[in-house]
Amino acid sequence: MTVDSTTVGAPVGLVVGGAAGRMGTRIVALTRERADLRVVAALEAAGHAALGADAGETAQVGRVGVPITSDAAAAITAGRVLVEFSVPEASIEHLRLAAAAGAAAVIGTTGFSPAQRSEITTLARRAAIMQAPNMSVAVTLAFKLLPIMARALGEDYDVEITEIHHRFKKDAPSGTAVRMAELVAEALGRDIAKVGVYGRQGLPGERTGQEIGVMSLRSGDVVGEHTVSFGALGERLELTHRAHSRDTFARGALRAAGWVAGREPGLYSMADVLGLA
């Protein structure tokens, strides 16, 4: 819920990672809707064309007096909240700085390796980290519903997951699709590392009852669509989420930033933010 202008106390200072990117610019722009949050630093990679530019002007919302810099160590300081949708390597480095400085973080970056995910868990012992592959409130609810659906339908239903994103997305499957597959597998007592099938070609033979298919499509400017299909002989049940704008993810991230500020160290999820954990 957006905090109104009567909120008591200084706004939480946000450090926006990837401030010139598709998500970073929306974070900067939509922070203006909230009286409890304020952009105090903006980061981009060394050599980026936007370095030195005003973060607000880059986001096309007017000057905010915050230049985009590559000096993450100077930006990520105690009491601030890092909000980042970028690449795994940069996010890990920024989380290390947050843990050392006493800052909190909201991370929407996807594509982390198993080793990087393990390191995030370790860093969360020293910093409050809210990490989610999808900041949408509706997707967070879908994460809660999928295990219920999987357990209720049981072994007689085949599970197939499809996701569609814009042509510029670098990782596949999406972090959201990966999490959906993990949740369904856990609910059915399966190991996704053993039953996950990522694309089919040629003559793979009949579909096995245990496998969980995950298919990735990349097309145009699609913001993000995910469908989990449960199919049996005679019927099919689908749960679909379609994002019409990146603003839904940006607003979710800002909601999380307001929530995580001042929290004790730990690894949190959007379910925690929404009270669904």
C-alpha positions in Angstrom: 0.0 0.0 0.0 1.4 3.4 -0.9 2.2 5.6 2.1 0.5 9.0 2.0 2.2 12.4 2.5 1.3 12.4 6.2 3.8 9.6 6.9 6.0 10.5 9.9 9.8 10.2 9.5 12.4 10.7 6.8 11.9 8.7 3.6 13.9 5.5 3.1 16.8 6.2 0.8 16.9 3.9 -2.3 19.9 2.9 -4.3 18.7 1.9 -7.8 20.9 -0.6 -9.5 20.7 -0.7 -13.3 19.2 2.8 -13.1 19.2 3.3 -16.9 17.7 -0.1 -17.7 14.1 -1.0 -18.5 13.2 -1.7 -14.9 15.6 0.8 -13.3 14.0 3.7 -15.0 10.5 2.7 -13.9 11.8 2.3 -10.3 13.1 5.8 -10.4 9.9 7.2 -12.1 7.4 5.4 -9.8 9.3 6.3 -6.6 7.7 9.7 -7.1 4.3 8.1 -6.2 5.5 7.4 -2.6 6.2 9.8 0.2 8.0 7.1 2.2 10.8 6.4 -0.4 13.3 8.6 -2.1 16.0 7.8 -4.7 19.4 8.8 -3.2 21.8 7.0 -5.5 21.7 5.4 -9.0 24.1 2.9 -10.4 25.2 1.6 -13.8 28.2 -0.4 -15.0 31.5 1.3 -15.6 31.6 2.7 -19.1 27.8 2.9 -19.5 26.6 5.7 -21.7 24.3 7.0 -19.0 27.0 7.7 -16.4 26.9 11.3 -15.2 23.3 11.8 -16.4 20.5 12.7 -13.9 18.6 9.5 -13.0 15.2 11.3 -13.3 16.0 12.8 -16.7 17.1 9.3 -17.8 13.8 8.0 -16.6 12.0 10.8 -18.4 10.4 12.3 -15.3 12.5 15.4 -14.9 15.6 16.1 -12.7 15.8 14.5 -9.3 19.3 15.7 -8.5 20.8 12.2 -8.5 23.6 11.5 -11.0 24.1 8.0 -12.3 27.4 6.6 -11.1 29.4 3.4 -11.1 30.7 3.9 -7.6 28.6 1.2 -5.8 30.7 1.3 -2.6 30.0 5.0 -2.1 26.3 4.5 -2.9 25.4 1.4 -0.8 25.7 2.6 2.8 24.1 1.8 6.1 20.3 2.4 6.3 19.8 2.5 2.6 17.9 -0.1 0.5 19.3 -1.4 -2.8 16.7 -2.1 -5.4 18.1 -3.9 -8.4 17.0 -5.6 -11.6 20.2 -6.2 -13.5 22.6 -9.1 -14.1 23.7 -11.7 -11.6 27.3 -10.7 -11.4 26.5 -7.1 -10.6 23.8 -8.0 -8.1 26.1 -10.4 -6.2 28.8 -7.7 -5.9 26.2 -5.2 -4.7 24.8 -7.6 -2.2 28.3 -8.1 -0.8 28.6 -4.4 -0.3 25.1 -4.2 1.3 26.0 -7.0 3.8 29.3 -5.3 4.7 27.7 -1.8 5.1 24.5 -2.7 6.9 22.2 -1.9 4.0 19.1 -3.8 2.9 18.2 -5.0 -0.6 15.4 -5.9 -2.9 16.6 -8.1 -5.7 14.6 -8.9 -8.8 17.5 -10.0 -10.9 17.1 -13.5 -12.3 19.5 -16.1 -13.8 21.6 -16.7 -10.7 23.7 -19.9 -10.7 23.3 -22.4 -7.9 26.6 -21.1 -6.4 25.3 -17.5 -6.5 22.0 -18.5 -5.0 23.9 -20.2 -2.1 26.0 -17.0 -1.6 22.8 -14.9 -1.4 21.6 -17.2 1.4 24.9 -16.7 3.2 24.9 -12.9 2.7 21.3 -12.8 4.1 22.8 -13.7 7.5 24.2 -10.2 7.6 21.6 -8.2 5.7 17.9 -8.1 5.1 17.5 -9.3 1.5 14.1 -9.6 -0.2 14.6 -11.6 -3.3 11.9 -12.7 -5.8 12.0 -13.7 -9.4 8.8 -11.8 -9.9 7.6 -8.8 -7.9 4.0 -8.9 -9.1 1.4 -9.2 -6.3 -0.7 -11.5 -8.5 2.3 -13.8 -9.3 3.1 -14.0 -5.6 -0.5 -15.3 -5.1 0.0 -17.7 -8.0 3.1 -19.1 -6.2 0.8 -19.9 -3.2 -1.9 -21.5 -5.4 0.2 -23.7 -7.5 1.2 -26.2 -4.7 -2.4 -26.5 -3.7 -3.4 -27.2 -7.3 -0.6 -29.7 -7.8 -1.4 -31.7 -4.6 -5.2 -31.7 -5.3 -4.8 -32.8 -8.9 -2.1 -35.4 -8.2 -0.2 -37.8 -10.3 -2.9 -38.1 -13.1 -2.2 -34.7 -14.5 0.6 -33.7 -16.7 2.3 -30.4 -15.9 3.6 -28.1 -18.6 4.8 -24.6 -18.1 5.2 -22.0 -20.9 6.6 -18.5 -20.6 6.9 -15.7 -23.1 9.1 -12.6 -22.8 10.6 -9.9 -25.0 13.4 -10.6 -27.4 15.9 -8.8 -25.2 15.6 -11.1 -22.2 19.0 -12.9 -21.6 18.1 -15.8 -19.3 15.8 -18.8 -20.1 13.7 -20.1 -18.6 12.5 -17.0 -16.8 13.1 -17.0 -13.0 9.4 -17.0 -12.5 9.0 -20.2 -14.6 11.8 -21.8 -12.8 10.2 -21.0 -9.4 6.8 -22.3 -10.7 8.4 -25.6 -11.7 10.2 -25.9 -8.4 7.0 -25.3 -6.4 5.0 -27.9 -8.4 7.8 -30.4 -8.2 8.1 -29.9 -4.4 4.3 -30.3 -4.0 4.4 -33.6 -5.9 7.5 -34.9 -4.2 9.7 -34.7 -7.3 13.2 -33.5 -7.9 13.0 -30.8 -10.6 16.6 -31.4 -11.4 15.6 -34.9 -12.5 12.2 -34.4 -14.0 12.5 -31.0 -15.6 12.3 -31.1 -19.4 13.3 -27.9 -21.2 12.1 -28.1 -24.8 11.5 -31.1 -27.0 12.7 -32.0 -30.5 12.8 -35.0 -32.8 11.3 -38.3 -31.5 11.6 -38.0 -27.7 9.0 -40.7 -27.2 5.8 -40.6 -25.1 5.7 -38.1 -22.4 6.5 -39.6 -19.0 4.1 -39.2 -16.1 6.8 -37.6 -13.9 8.3 -35.0 -16.1 7.5 -31.3 -15.8 7.9 -29.4 -19.1 9.2 -25.8 -19.2 9.1 -24.0 -22.5 10.5 -20.5 -23.3 9.4 -18.2 -26.1 11.0 -14.9 -27.0 9.0 -12.5 -29.0 8.9 -8.7 -29.7 8.2 -6.6 -26.6 6.2 -9.0 -24.5 6.5 -7.9 -20.9 5.9 -11.4 -19.5 3.4 -14.2 -19.6 3.4 -17.5 -17.7 1.0 -20.4 -17.9 1.0 -23.6 -15.9 -1.1 -26.3 -17.5 -2.4 -29.4 -15.6 -3.7 -31.8 -18.2 -5.4 -35.2 -17.8 -7.3 -37.5 -20.2 -10.5 -35.5 -20.7 -9.7 -32.1 -19.2 -7.1 -29.4 -18.7 -6.8 -26.7 -16.0 -4.5 -23.7 -16.6 -3.3 -20.9 -14.4 -2.1 -17.9 -16.4 -0.6 -14.6 -15.5 -0.1 -11.8 -18.1 1.9 -8.6 -17.2 0.7 -5.7 -19.3 3.4 -3.2 -18.0 6.7 -3.4 -16.2 5.1 -0.9 -13.7 3.4 -3.8 -11.9 6.9 -5.2 -11.1 8.3 -1.8 -10.2 5.4 -1.0 -7.8 5.8 -4.4 -6.2 9.6 -3.8 -5.7 8.9 -0.4 -4.2 6.3 -2.0 -1.8 9.0 -4.5 -0.9 11.6 -1.7 -0.3 9.4 0.0 2.1 8.8 -3.3 3.9 12.4 -4.5 4.1 13.9 -1.3 5.4 15.0 -1.7 9.0 14.3 -5.5 9.0 16.6 -8.0 10.8 19.0 -9.9 8.5 17.3 -12.7 6.6 16.3 -13.9 3.2 12.7 -12.8 2.5 10.2 -13.2 -0.3 7.3 -11.3 -1.7 5.1 -13.7 0.3 6.6 -12.2 3.4 6.0 -8.7 2.1 2.3 -9.5 1.5 1.8 -11.5 4.7 1.3 -14.8 2.8 4.3 -16.6 4.1 
